[in-house]
């Protein structure tokens, strides 16, 4: 409430006094002057003061007395600034070849869309901010063809995983993220409402100018900046409710007992629960709930909904000499269980200065503070496993001991906390000199400081006897513990760029870029802990025992020096050819192997500019393009999947060992080299080819873009075998080869029906990644990487259903002597009369998503706006998680509803057993029945409505009199519903034992002053 009051106070204090107005009238027609244009927008630039033309193309607009010009725009026409002189105004709009003169952000600069020779997709501020998400990564889902955005949970503050055109390595596949020209670690560090546009560099020709970091693609984020003549203050408030899209469902306690007895009987054990006890259990529970618990653990621990709120305050001002845009964002989200909160503060100021006619500068400052307060314990797994007969609370309110002294409800509420505070300060300063026409020299420096701290206080909980509250019968852990963590990270980026642009004889266009860049980073981490806290409400290290303490640390540094250039030549807007070259030197490799060169070449032919195409009236623009490129990957990983900063060096990890000496136990430090170091380790290199076309048709209403690509990565790091007598783990060596190929298609339609303006866009893409060469090595598990197979392809047995009769069981190979009738029947693939992993496990199909698609519809009528966004996956093979299909997890766990009536049982008829999908209930056979096989793979394709938004913008004299230019109200919903092949109580994106995917219902308002 205090924060809301502060925002309102700022708004009231910024209201301007009412000024004298005047009325502007006029008519809007097309270029010929013969056709009136209804629905055209007439407004004062940089404000929300405006109106639309009526069916006759006429308008009337009340404006401040000092207004000198108005902006007139309409779909598929060029926007015009019209002086307010003789009234009524006569405005003739000219058709626009949509977007061809639009400036696109590319690596280290900008280019007009018509001049682009690579595969670049862009999305604007409306596409990002209009999705009503607090994370940019989620707003990208379904927005860009060829970009896969996946998530496996919806926890507050959770990020999504981004892949561009599939997998390029067995190491780090995340794209490089650049914000305003500066590399950053996470795209979600930027407030979505600060984003002006995002460019995704998908092919090698557009991305490889970033060299050793570009193999997985590049995402360029440009933040909003002030504009000349613009002055405004915008405040947005949004409140939302989050609910789980789906939660696993389990049978009631009486069915659980019956099924548990059946499992025992199948394994030759006497039943645990007597039939009268089962039949009377619910009646007994009503009489004595502590002796006969019936706990729904999901309901006990999780809440039905959680709140989410957002405040954004944006100030914009611009003069001839100084243009400023400042924003402050505040987001807070609760969780679906107690003591879990996510809070983020984001502050950004972008300044552009004109020092002289030849010298300009910019100074940007940003600060982000993230507070995350969560329990030390994640309850999701246990609340799905725990059956109902474990009690959560006594009837007097005390916590019951749960299972053997572990109670998920008590652990969440009383078991302590993990508080993380992350602070990031970034700066960016640049100077640009234009000594000659067409020549610009720019120098930039951008430091980033991260200062993070975490406090993990894990508290002991004591459980007392039901009858005697003074008697402790269980405890969750031996003692209360505290761990403190501190981390500091410093990065600095420096760039010196020179660009030259010149047009000769109105036909030859020349663009040159030369640049030098340095990146340096350092990181330090410190941790300390103590046990034995006598006071469980005093979370400070000094209160812990001196005898039970520990500490640790880590540190690293890295650097990257780069020289690069780009040359583009164009002729008569018909033909373009572009080449780039980059030379990188990375500290991650030995001195003799640090340098690498990354070249590209690309070209485009604008066929629609040829004379022989001019007579085709329905074709407005058509460009064919192609590219070849070589990019690299220096972001290597160690044996544990962590970033590796010194892979060529022999490292010696230190550990503490306990020695018994003279009757005393002494701790001594020692270390040894574990991994054999290979000195000549070097870059992974990706070579790629891309061909595509861009076109607009039917008076620029229809746009289409398509691409085909093929990229192959060489020198992938693999752990190749060395002789055991050397005494080292297998070292990493440059050896592997991986191939990814695919296609993309993007369509858009923009038009109007009277005053109704509408647009429809859709995209679809597919990428398939295959393993070409692993030098004879194999990575086998439930997902395998095998030469000739797909990346992370499912690897398991083929199922022949279930054994139905004793004869069938006796006459077919079995995986185990424990196999009985009702168990899974695995096929003898190699016909050797036995079922073995080596002989019968096969590749079952790819686990990566295929045929990614997305789309949106937008409608604007008068002051109303409406938008809907969809997204989905057309093909994916997913594994049914254990939360759905495996009963009695850990030998006591819950019984999923998916299994009820759908497993083999001696109590079924023959026909019923032939119709069921899942094996009999047996603890003895659980290790055999739940091995990965095609029995547990499901069609993971899905369709989801990502966002629906309905808005209304209020523009009436009554609010303008108090200084408010406009006020927009909106309602929205994210992740509203989905269609999929999983049980209805499961979400197709959800991972096993993870926080639920959530749907969010929001209401908000934006006031502009």
Residue pairs with C-beta under 8 A, 6 or more apart in sequence:
3 311
3 330
4 237
4 311
7 235
7 237
7 311
7 313
10 235
10 313
11 233
11 235
11 1007
11 1009
14 233
14 963
14 1009
15 962
15 963
15 964
15 1009
16 963
16 1009
17 963
18 960
18 961
18 962
18 963
19 64
19 65
19 66
20 64
20 65
21 62
21 63
21 64
21 65
22 62
22 63
22 64
22 65
22 67
23 60
23 61
23 62
23 63
24 42
24 60
24 61
24 62
24 63
24 67
24 70
24 84
24 87
24 89
25 58
25 59
25 60
25 61
25 87
25 88
25 89
26 42
26 58
26 59
26 82
26 87
26 88
26 89
26 90
26 91
27 36
27 53
27 56
27 57
27 58
27 59
27 88
27 89
27 90
27 91
28 36
28 37
28 40
28 42
28 53
28 57
28 58
28 59
28 72
28 74
28 91
28 92
28 93
29 35
29 36
29 37
29 57
29 90
29 91
29 92
29 93
30 37
30 77
30 92
30 93
30 95
31 92
31 93
31 94
31 95
32 92
33 92
36 53
36 55
36 56
36 57
36 58
37 53
37 57
37 74
37 77
37 93
38 52
38 53
38 54
38 55
38 56
38 57
38 754
38 755
39 52
39 53
39 74
39 752
39 754
39 755
39 756
39 757
40 52
40 53
40 57
40 59
40 72
40 73
40 74
40 77
40 91
40 93
41 50
41 51
41 52
41 71
41 72
41 73
41 74
42 50
42 51
42 52
42 53
42 59
42 61
42 70
42 71
42 72
43 49
43 50
43 51
43 61
43 70
43 71
44 50
44 63
44 64
44 67
44 70
44 71
45 69
45 70
45 71
45 81
45 229
45 230
46 227
46 229
46 230
46 231
46 232
46 316
47 232
47 965
47 966
47 1008
48 953
48 955
48 965
48 966
48 1008
49 61
49 63
49 64
49 955
49 960
49 965
49 966
50 61
50 955
51 59
51 60
51 61
51 955
52 59
52 755
52 862
53 59
55 754
55 755
61 70
62 957
63 70
63 84
67 84
68 83
68 84
69 81
69 82
69 83
69 84
70 81
70 82
70 84
70 89
71 79
71 80
71 81
71 82
72 79
72 80
72 81
72 82
72 91
72 93
73 79
73 80
74 93
74 752
75 750
75 751
75 752
75 757
75 759
76 95
76 96
76 98
76 699
76 700
76 701
76 750
76 751
77 93
77 94
77 95
77 96
78 93
78 94
78 95
78 96
80 91
80 93
80 94
82 89
82 91
95 699
95 700
96 700
97 620
97 621
97 696
97 700
98 696
98 700
98 703
98 750
99 113
99 696
99 703
100 112
100 113
100 114
100 621
100 696
101 112
101 113
101 114
102 112
102 113
103 110
103 111
103 112
103 113
104 110
104 111
104 112
104 113
104 116
104 120
104 122
104 199
105 122
105 197
105 199
105 220
105 222
106 116
106 118
106 120
106 199
106 201
106 206
106 220
107 201
107 206
107 207
107 209
107 210
107 218
107 220
107 566
107 580
108 181
108 209
108 495
108 497
108 513
108 515
108 564
108 566
109 497
109 499
109 513
109 566
111 511
111 568
114 573
114 606
114 621
114 623
115 509
115 511
115 568
115 570
115 576
115 604
116 206
116 604
116 625
117 205
117 568
117 576
117 577
117 578
117 602
117 603
117 604
117 625
117 627
118 201
118 202
118 203
118 205
118 206
118 207
118 578
118 602
118 625
118 627
118 690
119 146
119 201
119 202
119 203
119 205
119 206
119 625
119 627
119 690
119 692
119 707
119 709
119 744
120 199
120 200
120 201
120 202
120 206
121 144
121 145
121 146
121 147
121 199
121 200
121 202
121 746
122 197
122 198
122 199
122 200
123 140
123 143
123 144
123 197
123 198
124 196
124 197
125 195
125 196
125 197
125 224
127 139
127 143
127 856
128 136
128 139
128 192
128 195
128 198
129 139
129 192
129 193
129 195
130 867
130 947
130 949
131 138
131 139
131 192
131 869
131 946
131 947
131 974
132 238
132 240
132 947
132 949
132 972
132 974
132 1000
132 1002
132 1004
133 139
133 192
133 974
134 192
134 308
134 310
134 331
134 333
134 344
135 157
135 158
135 159
135 160
135 188
135 192
136 187
136 188
136 190
136 192
136 195
136 198
136 221
137 149
137 159
137 160
137 161
137 162
137 187
137 188
138 149
138 151
138 160
139 192
140 147
140 149
140 160
140 162
140 198
141 149
141 151
141 160
141 854
141 871
141 946
142 149
142 763
142 852
142 853
142 854
142 855
142 869
142 870
142 871
142 872
142 946
143 763
143 854
143 869
144 200
144 763
144 854
145 705
145 707
145 744
145 745
145 746
145 763
145 764
145 765
145 852
145 854
146 164
146 165
146 200
146 202
146 707
146 742
146 744
146 765
146 767
146 852
147 162
147 163
147 164
147 200
147 202
147 852
148 162
148 163
148 164
148 166
148 767
148 849
148 852
149 160
149 161
149 162
149 163
150 160
150 161
150 163
150 849
150 989
151 158
151 159
151 160
151 161
151 989
151 997
152 989
152 990
152 991
152 994
153 990
153 991
153 994
153 995
153 996
153 997
154 242
154 244
154 245
154 975
154 995
154 996
154 997
154 998
155 335
155 994
155 995
156 306
156 308
156 333
156 334
156 335
156 340
156 341
156 342
156 372
157 333
157 342
157 344
157 370
157 372
158 995
159 186
159 188
161 174
162 174
162 175
162 187
162 219
163 173
163 174
163 175
163 216
164 175
164 200
164 202
164 216
164 217
164 219
165 202
165 203
165 217
165 709
165 711
165 740
165 742
165 767
166 740
166 742
166 767
166 768
166 769
166 791
166 848
167 173
167 738
167 740
167 769
167 791
167 792
167 848
168 215
168 216
168 633
168 686
168 711
168 713
168 738
168 740
169 215
169 216
169 633
169 684
169 686
169 713
169 716
169 738
170 716
170 717
170 718
170 736
170 738
170 785
171 633
171 635
171 636
171 637
171 684
171 716
171 717
172 216
172 633
172 635
172 636
172 637
172 643
173 216
174 216
174 635
175 216
175 217
175 218
175 219
176 183
176 207
176 210
176 213
176 214
176 216
176 217
176 218
176 219
177 183
177 184
177 185
177 186
177 187
177 218
177 219
177 221
178 184
178 210
178 218
178 219
178 220
178 221
179 187
179 189
179 190
179 221
179 223
180 221
180 222
180 223
180 350
180 364
180 428
181 428
181 444
181 446
181 495
182 426
182 428
182 446
182 448
182 493
183 213
183 491
183 493
183 519
184 190
184 426
184 448
187 219
187 221
189 368
189 424
190 221
190 223
190 346
191 312
191 327
191 329
191 346
191 348
193 236
193 312
193 314
193 327
193 329
194 223
194 224
194 327
194 329
194 346
194 348
195 221
195 222
195 223
195 224
196 222
196 223
196 224
196 225
197 222
198 219
198 220
198 221
198 222
199 219
199 220
199 222
200 217
200 218
200 219
200 220
201 207
201 214
201 217
201 218
201 219
201 220
202 217
202 690
202 707
202 709
202 744
203 627
203 629
203 688
203 690
203 707
203 709
204 214
204 600
204 627
204 628
204 629
204 630
204 631
204 686
204 687
204 688
204 690
204 711
205 578
205 580
205 600
205 601
205 602
205 627
205 628
205 629
205 690
206 218
206 602
206 627
207 214
207 217
207 218
207 629
207 631
208 214
208 580
208 582
208 598
208 599
208 600
208 629
208 630
208 631
209 564
209 566
209 580
209 582
209 600
210 218
210 582
210 631
211 562
211 564
211 582
211 583
211 584
211 596
211 598
211 631
211 632
212 560
212 584
212 586
212 596
212 598
212 631
212 632
212 633
212 634
212 683
213 560
213 632
213 633
213 634
213 635
214 598
214 631
214 632
215 631
215 632
215 633
215 684
215 685
215 686
215 713
216 633
223 348
223 350
223 364
224 325
224 327
224 350
225 323
225 325
225 350
225 352
226 316
226 317
226 318
226 323
226 324
226 325
226 350
226 351
226 352
227 316
227 318
227 323
228 318
228 319
228 320
228 323
229 318
230 316
230 317
230 318
230 323
231 316
231 317
231 318
232 314
232 315
232 316
232 965
232 1008
232 1009
233 313
233 314
233 315
233 316
233 1008
233 1009
234 312
234 313
234 314
234 316
234 1006
234 1007
234 1008
234 1009
235 311
235 312
235 313
235 314
235 1006
235 1007
235 1009
236 310
236 311
236 312
236 313
236 1004
236 1005
236 1006
236 1007
237 309
237 310
237 311
237 1004
237 1005
238 309
238 310
238 1002
238 1003
238 1004
239 307
239 308
239 309
239 310
239 1002
239 1003
239 1004
240 307
240 308
240 309
240 310
240 1000
240 1001
240 1002
240 1003
241 305
241 306
241 307
241 308
241 1000
241 1001
241 1002
242 305
242 306
242 307
242 308
242 333
242 334
242 336
242 998
242 999
242 1000
243 304
243 305
243 306
243 998
243 999
243 1000
243 1001
244 302
244 336
244 996
244 997
244 998
244 999
245 975
245 977
245 978
245 987
245 996
245 997
245 998
245 999
246 984
246 985
246 986
246 987
246 990
246 996
246 997
247 298
247 302
247 985
247 996
248 298
248 384
248 883
248 884
248 896
248 985
248 986
249 896
249 897
249 983
249 985
250 256
250 384
250 387
250 894
250 895
250 896
250 897
251 259
251 894
251 895
251 896
251 897
251 900
252 388
253 281
253 282
253 294
253 387
253 388
253 389
254 278
254 279
254 281
254 282
255 895
255 900
256 387
256 388
256 389
256 894
256 895
257 272
257 273
257 277
257 278
257 281
258 273
258 278
259 887
259 895
259 921
260 272
260 273
260 888
260 895
261 271
261 272
261 273
262 905
262 907
262 921
263 887
263 888
263 921
263 922
263 923
264 270
264 271
264 272
265 271
266 820
266 822
266 906
266 920
266 921
266 922
266 924
267 922
267 923
267 924
281 292
281 294
282 294
284 291
284 292
285 292
285 293
285 294
289 391
289 395
290 391
290 394
290 395
290 400
290 466
293 388
293 389
293 390
293 391
293 392
293 400
294 388
294 389
295 386
295 388
295 389
295 390
295 391
295 392
296 388
297 382
297 383
297 384
297 386
297 388
297 390
297 392
297 408
297 409
298 383
298 384
300 383
300 392
300 408
300 409
301 337
301 379
301 383
301 408
301 409
301 412
302 336
302 337
302 383
303 336
303 337
303 338
305 336
306 333
306 334
306 335
306 336
306 998
307 332
307 333
307 334
308 331
308 332
308 333
308 334
308 1000
308 1002
309 331
309 332
309 333
310 329
310 330
310 331
310 332
310 1004
311 328
311 329
311 330
311 331
312 327
312 328
312 329
312 330
313 327
313 328
313 329
314 325
314 326
314 327
314 328
315 324
315 325
315 326
315 327
316 324
316 325
316 326
317 323
317 324
318 324
320 354
321 353
321 354
322 351
322 352
322 353
322 354
323 351
323 352
324 349
324 350
324 351
324 352
325 348
325 349
325 350
326 347
326 348
326 349
326 350
327 346
327 347
327 348
327 349
328 345
328 346
328 347
329 344
329 345
329 346
329 347
330 343
330 344
330 345
330 346
331 342
331 343
331 344
331 346
332 341
332 342
332 343
332 344
333 341
333 342
333 343
334 340
334 341
334 342
335 341
335 342
335 374
335 995
336 995
336 996
336 998
337 375
337 379
337 412
338 375
338 412
338 413
339 373
339 374
339 375
339 412
339 413
339 417
340 373
340 374
340 375
341 371
341 372
341 373
341 374
342 370
342 371
342 372
343 370
343 371
343 372
344 368
344 369
344 370
344 371
345 367
345 368
345 369
345 370
346 366
346 367
346 368
346 369
347 366
347 367
347 368
348 364
348 365
348 366
348 367
349 364
349 365
349 366
350 362
350 364
351 362
351 363
351 364
352 360
352 361
352 362
353 360
353 361
353 362
353 363
354 360
355 361
358 433
358 434
358 435
359 431
359 432
359 433
359 434
360 431
360 432
361 429
361 430
361 431
361 432
362 428
362 429
362 430
363 427
363 428
363 429
364 426
364 427
364 428
364 429
365 425
365 426
365 427
365 428
366 424
366 425
366 426
366 427
367 423
367 424
367 425
367 426
368 422
368 423
368 424
369 421
369 422
369 423
369 424
370 420
370 421
370 422
371 419
371 420
371 421
372 418
372 419
372 420
372 422
373 417
373 418
373 419
373 420
374 417
374 418
375 411
375 412
375 415
375 416
375 417
375 418
376 415
376 416
376 417
376 418
376 456
376 457
376 458
377 408
377 411
377 412
377 415
377 416
378 995
379 408
379 409
379 411
379 412
380 993
380 994
380 995
381 993
382 406
382 408
383 408
384 883
384 893
384 894
384 993
385 889
385 890
385 892
385 893
385 894
386 402
386 403
386 408
386 893
386 894
387 892
387 893
387 894
387 895
390 400
390 402
390 403
390 407
391 400
391 401
391 402
392 399
392 400
392 402
392 407
392 408
392 409
392 410
393 399
393 400
393 409
394 400
394 466
398 464
398 469
399 407
399 409
399 410
399 414
399 461
399 463
400 407
400 463
400 466
401 407
401 463
401 473
401 474
402 408
402 409
402 410
402 463
403 892
404 474
405 463
405 473
405 474
405 475
405 476
406 476
407 461
407 463
407 476
410 461
410 463
410 476
411 461
411 476
414 459
414 461
415 458
415 459
415 461
415 476
416 456
416 457
416 458
416 459
416 480
417 455
417 456
417 457
417 539
418 454
418 455
418 456
418 457
419 454
419 455
420 452
420 453
420 454
421 452
421 453
421 454
422 450
422 452
423 450
423 451
423 452
424 448
424 449
424 450
424 451
425 448
425 449
426 446
426 447
426 448
426 449
427 446
427 447
427 448
428 444
428 445
428 446
429 444
429 445
429 446
430 442
430 443
430 444
430 445
431 442
431 443
431 444
432 440
432 441
432 442
433 440
433 441
433 442
434 440
434 441
435 441
438 500
438 501
438 502
439 498
439 499
439 500
440 497
440 498
440 499
440 500
441 496
441 497
441 498
442 495
442 496
442 497
442 498
442 499
443 495
443 496
443 497
444 493
444 494
444 495
444 496
444 497
445 492
445 493
445 494
445 495
446 492
446 493
446 494
447 490
447 491
447 492
447 493
448 489
448 490
448 491
448 492
448 493
449 488
449 489
449 490
450 487
450 488
450 489
450 490
451 487
451 488
452 485
452 486
452 487
452 488
452 489
453 484
453 485
453 486
453 487
454 483
454 484
454 485
455 482
455 483
455 484
455 485
455 539
456 481
456 482
456 483
456 484
456 485
457 480
457 481
457 482
457 539
458 477
458 480
458 481
458 482
459 480
459 536
460 475
460 476
460 477
460 478
460 479
460 480
460 536
461 475
461 476
461 477
462 472
462 474
462 475
463 472
463 473
463 474
463 475
463 476
464 470
464 471
464 472
464 473
465 471
465 472
465 473
478 531
479 531
479 532
479 533
479 548
480 531
480 532
480 533
480 536
481 529
481 530
481 531
481 533
481 544
482 529
482 530
482 533
482 539
482 540
482 541
482 543
482 544
483 527
483 528
483 529
484 527
484 528
484 529
484 541
485 525
485 526
485 527
486 525
486 526
486 527
487 523
487 524
487 525
487 526
488 523
488 524
489 521
489 522
489 523
490 521
490 522
490 523
491 519
491 520
491 521
492 518
492 519
492 520
492 521
493 517
493 518
493 519
494 517
494 518
495 515
495 516
495 517
495 518
496 515
496 516
496 517
497 513
497 514
497 515
498 512
498 513
498 514
498 515
499 511
499 512
499 513
500 510
500 511
500 512
501 509
501 510
501 511
501 512
502 509
502 510
503 509
503 510
504 510
507 571
507 572
508 569
508 570
508 571
509 568
509 569
509 570
509 571
510 567
510 568
510 569
510 570
511 566
511 567
511 568
511 569
511 570
512 565
512 566
512 567
512 568
513 564
513 565
513 566
513 567
514 564
514 565
515 562
515 563
515 564
515 565
516 562
516 563
516 564
517 560
517 561
517 562
517 563
517 564
518 559
518 560
518 561
518 562
519 559
519 560
519 562
520 557
520 558
520 559
520 560
521 557
521 558
521 559
522 555
522 556
522 557
522 558
523 554
523 555
523 556
523 557
524 553
524 554
524 555
525 553
525 554
525 555
526 551
526 552
526 553
527 551
527 552
527 553
528 541
528 549
528 550
528 551
529 541
529 549
529 550
529 551
530 541
530 543
530 544
530 545
530 546
530 548
530 549
530 550
531 544
531 545
531 548
531 549
532 544
532 545
532 547
532 548
533 543
533 544
533 545
534 543
535 543
541 549
556 645
556 646
557 587
557 645
558 586
558 587
558 588
558 645
559 586
559 587
560 584
560 585
560 586
560 587
560 634
561 584
561 585
562 582
562 583
562 584
562 585
563 582
563 583
564 580
564 581
564 582
564 583
565 580
565 581
565 582
566 578
566 579
566 580
567 578
567 579
567 580
568 576
568 577
568 578
569 576
569 577
569 578
570 576
572 609
573 606
573 609
574 605
574 606
574 609
574 610
575 603
575 604
575 605
575 606
576 603
576 604
576 605
576 606
577 601
577 602
577 603
578 600
578 601
578 602
578 603
579 599
579 600
579 601
579 602
580 599
580 600
581 597
581 598
581 599
581 600
582 597
582 598
582 599
583 595
583 596
583 597
583 598
584 595
584 596
584 598
584 632
584 634
585 594
585 595
586 594
586 634
586 683
587 594
587 645
588 634
588 636
588 644
588 645
588 646
588 647
588 648
589 634
589 647
589 648
589 681
589 682
589 683
590 648
590 679
590 680
590 681
592 680
593 648
593 679
593 680
593 681
593 682
596 632
596 682
596 683
596 685
598 629
598 630
598 631
598 632
599 629
599 630
600 627
600 628
600 629
600 630
601 627
601 628
601 629
602 625
602 626
602 627
602 628
602 629
603 625
603 626
603 627
604 623
604 624
604 625
604 626
605 623
605 624
605 625
606 621
606 622
606 623
607 613
607 622
607 623
607 624
608 616
608 619
608 620
608 621
608 622
608 623
608 695
613 619
613 622
618 697
618 698
619 695
619 697
620 695
620 696
620 697
620 698
620 699
620 700
621 694
621 695
621 696
621 700
622 693
622 694
622 695
623 693
623 694
623 695
624 691
624 692
624 693
625 690
625 691
625 692
625 693
625 694
626 689
626 690
626 691
626 692
627 688
627 689
627 690
627 691
628 687
628 688
628 689
629 687
629 688
630 685
630 686
630 687
630 688
631 685
631 686
631 688
632 683
632 684
632 685
632 686
633 683
633 684
633 685
633 686
633 713
634 683
635 643
636 643
636 644
636 647
636 681
636 684
636 717
636 732
637 643
637 644
637 717
638 644
638 647
638 732
639 675
639 719
639 729
639 732
644 732
647 677
647 678
647 681
647 717
647 732
648 677
648 678
648 679
648 680
648 681
649 677
650 673
650 675
650 676
650 677
651 673
651 675
651 677
652 671
652 672
652 673
653 671
653 672
653 674
654 669
654 670
654 671
655 669
655 670
655 671
656 667
656 668
656 669
656 670
657 667
657 668
657 670
658 665
658 666
658 667
658 668
659 665
659 666
659 667
659 668
660 666
673 728
674 728
674 729
675 728
675 729
675 731
675 732
676 722
676 726
676 728
676 729
676 730
676 731
677 731
678 731
678 732
678 733
681 717
681 732
681 733
681 734
682 715
682 734
683 715
684 713
684 714
684 715
684 716
684 717
684 734
685 713
685 714
685 715
686 711
686 712
686 713
686 714
687 711
687 712
687 714
688 709
688 710
688 711
688 712
689 709
689 710
689 711
690 707
690 708
690 709
691 707
691 708
691 709
692 705
692 706
692 707
692 708
692 744
693 704
693 705
693 706
694 703
694 704
694 705
695 703
695 704
695 705
696 702
696 703
696 704
697 703
697 704
700 750
701 749
701 750
701 751
702 747
702 748
702 749
703 746
703 747
703 748
703 749
703 750
704 745
704 746
704 747
704 748
705 744
705 745
705 746
706 743
706 744
706 745
706 746
707 743
707 744
708 741
708 742
708 743
709 741
709 742
709 743
709 744
710 739
710 740
710 741
711 739
711 740
711 741
712 737
712 738
712 739
712 740
712 772
713 736
713 737
713 738
713 739
713 740
714 737
715 734
715 735
715 736
716 734
716 735
716 736
716 737
716 738
717 732
717 733
717 734
717 735
717 736
718 732
718 733
718 735
718 736
718 774
718 775
718 777
719 729
719 730
719 731
719 732
719 733
719 777
720 730
720 731
720 733
720 735
720 775
720 777
721 730
721 777
722 728
722 730
722 731
735 773
735 774
735 775
736 771
736 773
736 774
736 775
737 772
737 773
738 769
738 770
738 771
738 772
738 791
739 769
739 770
739 772
740 767
740 768
740 769
740 770
741 767
741 768
742 765
742 766
742 767
742 768
743 765
743 766
744 763
744 764
744 765
745 763
745 764
745 765
746 761
746 762
746 763
747 761
747 762
747 763
748 759
748 760
748 761
748 762
749 759
749 760
749 761
750 757
750 758
750 759
751 757
751 758
751 759
752 758
755 861
755 862
756 859
756 860
756 861
757 859
757 860
757 861
758 857
758 858
758 859
758 860
759 856
759 857
759 858
760 855
760 856
760 857
761 855
761 856
762 853
762 854
762 855
763 853
763 854
763 855
764 851
764 852
764 853
764 874
765 851
765 852
765 853
766 850
766 851
766 852
767 848
767 850
768 790
768 846
768 850
769 790
769 791
769 848
770 788
770 789
770 790
770 791
771 785
771 786
771 787
771 788
771 789
771 790
771 791
772 787
773 787
774 785
774 786
774 787
778 784
778 785
778 786
778 787
779 785
779 786
780 786
780 795
780 841
781 795
782 794
782 795
782 796
782 879
782 932
783 792
783 793
783 794
783 795
783 847
784 792
784 793
784 794
784 795
784 843
785 791
785 792
785 793
786 793
786 795
786 843
789 843
790 843
790 845
790 846
790 847
790 848
791 846
791 848
792 846
792 847
792 848
793 843
793 844
793 845
793 846
793 847
794 843
794 844
794 845
794 846
794 847
794 877
794 879
794 932
794 937
795 841
795 842
795 843
795 844
795 932
796 841
796 842
796 844
796 931
796 932
796 933
796 934
797 815
797 826
797 827
797 835
797 840
797 841
797 842
797 931
797 932
797 933
797 934
798 826
798 827
798 829
798 840
798 842
798 844
798 933
798 934
799 824
799 825
799 826
799 827
799 933
799 934
799 935
800 825
800 826
800 827
801 825
802 822
802 823
802 824
802 825
802 904
802 913
802 916
802 919
802 920
803 809
803 812
803 819
803 820
803 821
803 822
803 823
803 824
803 825
804 821
804 904
804 910
804 913
804 914
805 821
806 821
808 821
808 825
809 819
809 820
809 821
812 825
812 828
813 828
813 833
813 834
813 835
814 835
815 826
815 835
815 928
815 931
816 925
816 927
816 928
818 924
818 925
818 928
819 925
819 928
820 920
820 922
820 925
821 904
821 920
822 904
822 905
822 906
822 913
822 919
822 920
822 922
823 919
823 920
823 922
823 925
823 928
823 929
824 919
824 928
824 929
824 931
824 933
824 935
826 835
826 840
826 931
826 933
827 840
828 834
828 835
828 840
829 839
829 840
829 842
830 839
830 840
832 839
844 877
844 932
844 933
844 934
844 937
845 877
845 937
846 877
847 876
847 877
847 878
847 879
848 876
849 873
849 875
849 876
849 940
850 873
850 874
850 875
850 876
851 873
851 874
851 875
851 941
852 872
852 873
852 874
853 871
853 872
853 873
853 874
854 869
854 870
854 871
854 872
854 946
855 869
855 870
855 871
856 867
856 868
856 869
856 870
857 867
857 868
858 865
858 866
858 867
859 865
859 866
859 867
860 866
863 952
863 953
863 954
863 955
864 950
864 951
864 952
865 949
865 950
865 951
865 952
865 953
866 949
866 950
866 951
867 947
867 948
867 949
868 945
868 947
868 948
868 949
869 945
869 946
869 947
869 948
870 943
870 944
870 945
870 946
871 944
871 946
872 941
872 942
872 943
872 944
873 940
873 941
873 942
873 988
874 941
875 939
875 941
876 939
876 940
876 941
877 937
877 938
877 939
877 940
878 937
878 938
878 939
878 940
878 982
878 988
879 932
879 936
879 937
879 938
880 936
880 937
880 938
880 982
881 986
881 990
881 991
881 992
881 993
882 889
882 930
882 992
882 993
883 896
883 986
883 992
883 993
884 896
884 898
884 982
884 983
884 986
885 896
885 898
885 899
885 918
885 930
885 936
886 896
886 926
886 930
887 893
887 894
887 895
887 896
887 899
887 921
888 894
888 895
888 921
888 923
888 926
891 923
897 983
897 985
898 983
899 918
901 916
902 916
902 917
902 918
903 916
903 917
903 918
903 919
903 920
903 921
904 913
904 916
904 918
904 919
904 920
905 912
905 913
905 916
905 920
905 921
906 920
908 916
917 935
919 925
919 929
920 929
922 929
930 936
938 981
938 982
939 981
940 980
940 981
940 982
940 988
941 980
941 981
942 978
942 979
942 980
942 981
942 988
942 989
943 978
943 979
943 980
944 975
944 977
944 978
944 979
944 988
945 975
945 976
945 977
945 978
946 974
946 975
947 972
947 973
947 974
947 976
948 972
948 973
948 976
949 970
949 971
949 972
950 970
950 971
950 972
951 968
951 969
951 970
951 971
952 968
952 969
952 970
953 966
953 967
953 968
954 966
954 967
954 968
954 969
955 965
955 966
959 966
959 967
963 1009
964 1007
964 1008
964 1009
965 1008
965 1009
966 1007
966 1008
967 1005
967 1006
967 1007
967 1008
968 1005
968 1006
969 1003
969 1004
969 1005
970 1002
970 1003
970 1004
970 1005
970 1006
971 1001
971 1002
971 1003
972 1001
972 1002
972 1003
972 1004
973 999
973 1000
973 1001
973 1002
974 999
974 1000
974 1002
975 997
975 998
975 999
975 1000
976 999
977 999
978 987
978 988
980 987
980 988
981 988
982 988
987 996
987 997
989 997
990 996
990 997
